[in-house]
Amino acid sequence: MCCSLVRRIRLCMLFALLLAILVTAQVSSVPTTHHVGAGQTYATIQAAVTAAAAGDTILIHQGTYTENVDLNGKSLILTSENPDDGAVVAATVLASASAGVSALDLSDCDAATVLEGITLTMSLSYEYARSIDAAGFRGTIRKNVFRNINHGGADASIIDARPSGSTTPTPTISDNTFSNNTAYYGSGIKLTGANATVARNSFAGSVGSNGGSIHISGGTVALTSNTFTSGTAWNGGAVYVGGAATVTITDCTFDTNTATAEGGGIYSTGTSVNLALSNCHFTSCSGGMAYQGGGSLYANGGSHTIYDCTVDGGSARLGGALLIEKATSADIRRTVIESTSASVGGAGILTHTVEDVRIEDSEVRDCSGTEAVAVYYVDTSEIHRNTIEQNASPDNTALLVHSGATNITNNTVDDNTSTGGGSAVRLS
């Protein structure tokens, strides 16, 4: 009986030990919130990040933090006290402490990683300068403010998402505000080989070289419900698309963006580019007068669809609204273009050396320029059920077709004026 009692005691002790281990494991797996700020547990963001375990939250209290933060690939949530309160976001500021290091390194962080509700402002002057290094980043950047950032040096950017080894970046960048920023490549976002979602962001006063606000090279990118205002760049006042990229741009607004060379709103280049625009609105976007042009869109190579868009105002040397050349296809449907101008030709639409052009159920009106104001073709074209009216030019006003098999049916061409020849249709 004594032995039996001893065995029971041992079993009870073993059970108690296992229960204690289980409880401890459960407690240790509960995410912890680490507080940063004056009078909080941690004085710096980096100290809290170093102490945190994967899955923890770093709660950044109001204040200015001049430091460089590296998550070292750790899955964390970095947040202000209230990401939905503009005053709190404006008062929670991260500025880079070192001119040669990114302010925030999110490289190799997974999909559970979140940055939200803080303001970033700084100036960095070194090659590859970037506010956020997002190599291989798969998480979310949302509800932040990027303002008055000035990055010098070649290949500079604000958010730089690119592959890390074999890891493809898949960032979601949403509901952020970018204002008065300057960087060489995309003074908002640079995406290289990324599968990215960029939604409901506001870009204003951006200055860049190739893409004032966003630079895309390869990958699959969806731009949805973003606004681009007063951006400037050499090519692509708002957006630059290159490489073997597949890009959809939906419900976006482009207002008063300017390119020194080509593509006041969007610049697209590359034989493997697939660009689809739908329900986008362009107002007063302009391409350069000394170069090819493309007031709202310039595209060289690739395949392009433009559905249900509007272009109101804008100018360029060629293609006051749209200029597409050396491309596989240009498919334009249910799109309205008005009050655009071109100093040379194609104030509305100009296509050149495009294998397949289709323009249907669209309107071009009140456009003006030197030649072929409404639509200028040098391609095989299908032109059906369009309205072309009240355009004016010294030499041909509505349609000018230089070469290629063209099928023109059921179009309304009315009240166009030309002091030269071909106020309706001219074949040459």
VEXFILO-144034 format. One line per 10 residues: number of its first residue (from 1); for each residue z, y, x of C-alpha. Coordinates in steps of 0.001 Angstrom, whole numbers, plus 524288, in hexadecimal, padded with zeros to 5 digits. Layout:
N
NUM = Z,Y,X | ...
END
This chain:
428
1 = 80000,80000,80000 | 80303,808E9,80B5C | 7F55F,806AF,810F6 | 7EF34,8096A,803C0 | 7F694,81649,802D6 | 7F214,81A2A,81075 | 7E3F7,8173C,80CC4 | 7E50E,81F78,80089 | 7EAD3,82ABA,8084E | 7DFD4,829D9,81241
11 = 7D583,829B6,80797 | 7DBA6,835A2,80146 | 7DBE0,83CBA,80E41 | 7CD9A,83940,810C6 | 7C9C1,83DEA,8033E | 7D118,84AAE,80556 | 7CA48,84CA2,81260 | 7BCD0,84A3F,80C89 | 7BFDF,85384,80153 | 7C41B,85E09,80AE6
21 = 7B78E,85C6D,812B3 | 7AF61,85D47,8064B | 7B650,86984,80180 | 7B518,86FDD,80EDD | 7A680,86CE9,80F3E | 7A49A,872B7,801BC | 7AC37,87EED,8052E | 7A4DC,880B8,811F6 | 797B9,87FB6,80AD8 | 79AD7,88B1C,801C0
31 = 79317,89714,8064B | 79B3E,8A20F,80BF2 | 79924,8B0A5,80A5D | 79B17,8B846,816FB | 79DE5,8C6D1,81548 | 79860,8D0B9,81EE8 | 79C22,8DEFD,8202B | 7A721,8E87B,822AF | 7B40A,8E1E0,81F7C | 7AD56,8D4D5,81CDF
41 = 7AE73,8C7DF,82403 | 7A2EC,8CAE1,82CE5 | 79EEB,8D7E1,832B9 | 790EB,8D39F,83583 | 786C1,8CBC3,82E3B | 78428,8C34E,83A23 | 79274,8BF68,83B46 | 7925A,8BAB7,82D34 | 7857E,8B386,82F26 | 78ADE,8AC92,83B1F
51 = 7970B,8A83F,833B7 | 78FB3,8A3F8,8278D | 78B18,89664,82412 | 77E19,89355,81DAD | 77E83,8971A,80F53 | 7888A,8A1F6,81112 | 78718,8AFFD,80C75 | 7883F,8BBF4,81527 | 78CB2,8C71C,80C63 | 7899B,8D3FB,8132E
61 = 791E3,8DF3F,80E52 | 78CD6,8ED25,80E4A | 78B09,8F34B,81B9D | 7814F,8F49C,826B9 | 7800D,8E8F6,82FD6 | 7792D,8EBC5,83CAA | 77712,8DE3A,84210 | 76D6D,8D345,843F8 | 76FF9,8C784,83B57 | 76AEC,8B9CD,83E0A
71 = 76D41,8AEFE,8341E | 768EC,8A4B0,83E08 | 76222,89D4E,83324 | 76E90,89C51,82B0E | 76D00,89BDF,81C43 | 774F5,8A763,8170A | 77527,8B1AA,80C66 | 77625,8BF90,811B1 | 7790E,8C92D,806DB | 77EDA,8D667,803EF
81 = 789C7,8D80F,7FA02 | 77FF2,8DA6F,7EF12 | 7714D,8D8D1,7F1CD | 76E1B,8DE57,7E455 | 7750A,8EB56,7E6CD | 76C20,8F4D5,7EDF4 | 77783,8FCDE,7F301 | 77DFD,8F0D8,7F8E8 | 7713C,8EC79,7FF3C | 76EFE,8FA14,804ED
91 = 77CBB,8FA1B,80AB3 | 77B83,8EC9F,81100 | 77329,8EF12,81CFF | 76E8D,8E69E,82850 | 76902,8ED81,83455 | 764C7,8E6C5,840D2 | 76DD9,8E87A,84C76 | 763E3,8E418,856A1 | 7562F,8E97C,85807 | 750DF,8DC87,85CF2
101 = 75628,8D32E,8529D | 753C6,8D184,8440F | 75E5F,8D748,83B8C | 75F19,8CA99,833D2 | 75A36,8BD46,8383D | 757D2,8B3E8,82CEF | 74F6D,8AA81,834C3 | 74F7F,89C54,8301C | 758C1,89EF8,824B8 | 75662,89635,818FE
111 = 753A7,898C9,80A9F | 76209,89AD8,8073A | 762DC,8A6D4,8100F | 7636A,8B3FA,8091F | 7639B,8C211,80DBF | 7665D,8CB8F,802C4 | 76B3E,8D906,7FF9E | 76BA1,8E009,80CBD | 76462,8EB81,812D7 | 75D6C,8EA52,81FED
121 = 759AE,8F66F,827B0 | 75686,8F744,83642 | 74C87,8FA76,840C6 | 74832,8F062,84ACB | 73E4C,8F2DC,85595 | 73A60,8E61D,85BFE | 72F3E,8DC6B,85A96 | 73145,8D37F,84ED6 | 73BE1,8DC88,849AD | 740C7,8D7AA,83C92
131 = 74C2F,8DA9E,8339F | 74CE9,8CCB0,82E94 | 7481E,8C10C,83657 | 74457,8B6F1,82C27 | 73DA5,8AC85,8346B | 73E09,89FE0,82CA7 | 7463B,8A698,82222 | 74659,89FB2,814EC | 75065,8A79D,80D71 | 750E1,8B3ED,8052B
141 = 75137,8C267,80897 | 75416,8CA50,7FC5E | 75987,8D70D,7F710 | 75A0F,8DD9F,8046D | 755C6,8EB28,808BE | 74D9F,8ED4D,814FE | 74CB6,8FBD8,817CE | 7491D,90526,822C4 | 74602,8FA01,82C0D | 73D6F,8FDBB,83791
151 = 738F1,8F2B7,8406A | 7304B,8F5C4,84C19 | 72957,8EC2F,854E0 | 71E41,8E2BD,85259 | 7202E,8D859,847E5 | 72BF7,8DF1B,841DD | 73034,8DBEC,833FD | 73BF7,8DCDD,82B06 | 73C90,8CF06,82586 | 73530,8C574,82E2D
161 = 73347,8B7EE,82820 | 72BB5,8AE85,830BB | 72C41,8A010,83459 | 73761,89B18,83CC8 | 73268,88F1D,843D6 | 72D40,88653,83904 | 73527,88D32,82E65 | 72D14,89548,824F1 | 73403,8A156,81FAB | 7355A,8A141,810D6
171 = 73CA1,8ADE7,80DEF | 73EF0,8B409,800B7 | 73F66,8C2D0,80235 | 742A9,8C96B,7F564 | 7482A,8D5AF,7EF14 | 7493B,8DD46,7FBD9 | 74661,8EBA2,7FE5A | 73EA2,8EFD6,80A5D | 73DBF,8FE82,80CA6 | 738AE,9071E,817B1
181 = 73725,8FC5C,821C0 | 72DFD,8FB6C,82D72 | 729EC,8EF45,83502 | 71D84,8EAD6,83BC2 | 71AEF,8DEDA,8334B | 71F2C,8E045,8252D | 72A38,8E9FF,824A3 | 7304D,8E1CE,819F1 | 72D1A,8D386,81BDC | 72540,8CB88,8259B
191 = 721BF,8BDBF,82137 | 71B3B,8B476,82AD1 | 71807,8A6CA,8261C | 7223E,8A842,81B79 | 722F5,8A29E,80DD0 | 72985,8AE7E,80814 | 72D11,8B4A7,7FB1A | 72DF3,8C37B,7FB31 | 731DA,8C8D5,7EDE5 | 736B4,8D551,7E75F
201 = 7380E,8DD0E,7F3F7 | 735A2,8EB9C,7F547 | 72EA4,8F129,8013A | 72D90,8FFE2,8031D | 72970,90817,80EBC | 72673,8FC5E,81768 | 71EC0,8FE7E,823FA | 7186D,8F37C,82BAD | 70C3E,8EFC0,8332A | 70720,8E3BF,82C1C
211 = 70DB9,8E420,81EE4 | 71649,8EFBD,81BB6 | 72001,8E785,813FD | 71C53,8D927,81583 | 714B4,8D1D9,82000 | 7105E,8C3EC,81CBC | 70A0C,8BAA5,8266A | 7079D,8ACFE,82135 | 7106D,8A55C,81823 | 711B3,8A5BB,80963
221 = 71792,8B223,803F0 | 71A4A,8B6EE,7F61F | 71C38,8C58B,7F434 | 72139,8C81E,7E676 | 7259F,8D49B,7DF8D | 726E7,8DCC2,7EBE7 | 7244C,8EB66,7ECC4 | 71DCF,8F1DD,7F87E | 71E4A,900B0,7F929 | 71951,90A27,8039C
231 = 71763,8FFF2,80E2A | 70E84,90281,819CE | 70869,8F9E3,82444 | 6FC47,8F87B,82C8A | 6F7DF,8ED11,823F5 | 6FE50,8E9F1,816FF | 7066C,8F58E,812BA | 70F43,8EC37,80B2F | 70B7C,8DE15,80E3D | 70405,8D736,81924
241 = 6FF21,8C939,8174C | 6F942,8C12D,8225F | 6F83E,8B39B,82818 | 6F6CA,8A7B6,81F5F | 6FF56,8ADCA,814D5 | 6FFD6,8AAA0,80669 | 70586,8B67A,7FF9C | 707CC,8B98B,7F14A | 70B1D,8C77C,7ED8C | 70FAC,8C8A5,7DF7E
251 = 71500,8D403,7D775 | 715DB,8DCE0,7E35A | 7144D,8EBAD,7E397 | 70DBD,8F326,7EEAA | 70F4C,901EA,7EE25 | 709D4,90BB5,7F804 | 7089E,90263,8037B | 6FF8D,90631,80EA3 | 6F86C,8FF4B,819B4 | 6F308,906B2,82543
261 = 6E849,8FC73,82665 | 6E6E5,8F2B9,81B3C | 6EE16,8EE20,80F2B | 6F676,8F913,809BC | 6FDE5,8EF57,8015C | 6FA8E,8E1F5,806EE | 6F329,8DD80,81307 | 6EE9D,8CF5A,8139B | 6E772,8C8DD,81EDC | 6E3E2,8BAF4,8228F
271 = 6DA47,8B09D,81E1F | 6E55C,8A7D4,81960 | 6ECB8,8B203,81178 | 6EE7C,8AF5A,802F6 | 6F317,8BB96,7FC00 | 6F5BE,8BC4E,7ED63 | 6F991,8C8F6,7E698 | 6FDBA,8C94B,7D860 | 70347,8D415,7CFDB | 704A6,8DD57,7DB70
281 = 703B8,8EC12,7DA62 | 6FE67,8F539,7E4D0 | 6FFCF,903F5,7E401 | 6FA0B,90DA4,7EDD2 | 6F8F1,9041E,7F933 | 6EF8D,90829,803F9 | 6E875,90211,80F78 | 6E39A,90942,81B6E | 6D79C,911E3,81ADF | 6D316,90E6C,828A8
291 = 6D363,8FFA0,8269D | 6CEAC,8F5DD,81C7A | 6D8BF,8F9DC,8125B | 6DD9C,8F298,8067B | 6E67F,8FC17,7FF54 | 6EEEA,8F1E7,7F88D | 6E9F2,8E550,7FED5 | 6E211,8E233,80AEA | 6DEAF,8D3DD,80CFC | 6D6E4,8CE05,81828
301 = 6D4A1,8BF6F,8169A | 6DB6D,8B58C,80DFF | 6DBF2,8B3B8,7FF4D | 6E101,8BDF8,7F5E6 | 6E452,8BE94,7E775 | 6E812,8CB31,7E0A7 | 6EC29,8C96C,7D282 | 6F1F3,8D30E,7C8B6 | 6F429,8DDE6,7D299 | 6F2D2,8ECB0,7D1AE
311 = 6EE9F,8F6A5,7DBCD | 6F0E0,904F3,7D892 | 6EC69,90EAA,7E2DE | 6EAEE,90CA8,7F155 | 6E02D,90E4A,7FB52 | 6D998,908AE,80757 | 6CD1F,909BA,80F30 | 6C801,8FD41,808C8 | 6CDE7,8F65A,7FD18 | 6D656,900E1,7F70F
321 = 6DDC8,8F651,7EFAF | 6D994,8E904,7F50B | 6D1C5,8E535,8011B | 6CF58,8D6BB,80376 | 6C633,8D228,80E3D | 6C246,8C610,815F6 | 6C9F3,8BDD4,80C53 | 6C847,8B0FC,80548 | 6CAE8,8B699,7F7D5 | 6CEFF,8C289,7F024
331 = 6D303,8BFD1,7E211 | 6D6A8,8CC1C,7DA75 | 6DA47,8CB1E,7CC12 | 6E0A0,8D3AB,7C1AD | 6E307,8DE5B,7CBB3 | 6E255,8ECFE,7C91B | 6DE3A,8F68C,7D3C0 | 6DDEB,9051C,7D154 | 6DD8C,91220,7D86C | 6DB21,90C7B,7E5FA
341 = 6D1D0,91219,7F014 | 6CA4E,90E30,7FC4B | 6C40A,91757,8060F | 6B8FB,90DA3,808CC | 6B79E,902D9,7FEA5 | 6BE0C,8FA63,7F46D | 6C842,90388,7EEE9 | 6CC9D,8F8B6,7E5CD | 6C910,8EB81,7EB99 | 6C161,8E836,7F7DF
351 = 6BE3B,8DA67,7FC22 | 6B666,8D6F8,80830 | 6B231,8C987,80CF3 | 6BAB2,8C25C,80325 | 6B5AC,8B4E4,7FF85 | 6BA02,8B550,7F150 | 6BD09,8C1C7,7E9B6 | 6C172,8C193,7DB95 | 6C573,8CDA8,7D3E2 | 6C8A1,8CBAC,7C597
361 = 6CF24,8D2F8,7BA5A | 6D2BD,8DE65,7C324 | 6D153,8ED33,7C268 | 6CD22,8F74F,7CC6D | 6CD9E,9056E,7C804 | 6CE9D,91375,7CCD3 | 6CBA1,90FBD,7DAE9 | 6C40C,91861,7E43D | 6BD89,91797,7F17B | 6B106,9181C,7F936
371 = 6AA59,90B65,7F544 | 6AC42,9001A,7EBCE | 6B8AC,905C7,7E673 | 6BCE8,8FB30,7DD05 | 6B897,8EE51,7E308 | 6B133,8EC19,7EFBC | 6AC3B,8DE5C,7F282 | 6A539,8D7F9,7FDAF | 6A812,8CA40,7F8E3 | 6A573,8BF67,7EF47
381 = 6AC57,8C46D,7E32C | 6B053,8C143,7D548 | 6B306,8CDCD,7CDAD | 6B6A2,8CBF2,7BF6A | 6BCF8,8D362,7B413 | 6C154,8DF16,7BC21 | 6C22A,8ED5E,7B844 | 6BD05,8F754,7C211 | 6BDAD,9054B,7BD4B | 6BF09,913A0,7C0DF
391 = 6BCB4,911AB,7CF62 | 6B556,91B97,7D7AB | 6AD92,91AF4,7E45E | 6A205,9219F,7EB04 | 69B6A,91468,7ED41 | 69D40,90961,7E368 | 6A959,90922,7DB24 | 6AC16,8FC4A,7D44D | 6A6B9,8F02C,7DB26 | 69F98,8EF12,7E815
401 = 69AF2,8E187,7EBDE | 694EB,8E04F,7F969 | 692CC,8D1AB,7FA8C | 6966A,8C472,7F51D | 69474,8BDF2,7E7EC | 69B38,8C61C,7DDA7 | 69DDE,8C2AC,7CF7C | 6A185,8CE9B,7C754 | 6A486,8CCBB,7B8C6 | 6AB77,8D38A,7AD88
411 = 6B046,8DF46,7B53B | 6B24F,8ECD4,7AF8A | 6ACFB,8F77B,7B875 | 6AEAF,904ED,7B287 | 6AF2F,91358,7B617 | 6AD58,91193,7C4B5 | 6A640,91C4E,7CC27 | 69E13,91C6D,7D88A | 69612,92764,7DE7D | 68E63,91D63,7E674
421 = 68A7F,91083,7E072 | 69021,90523,7D8F3 | 69AD9,90ABF,7D06E | 69C03,8FD7C,7C9CD | 696D5,8F282,7D273 | 68F41,8F369,7DF0D | 68953,8E7DF,7E637 | 6851B,8E97A,7F449
END
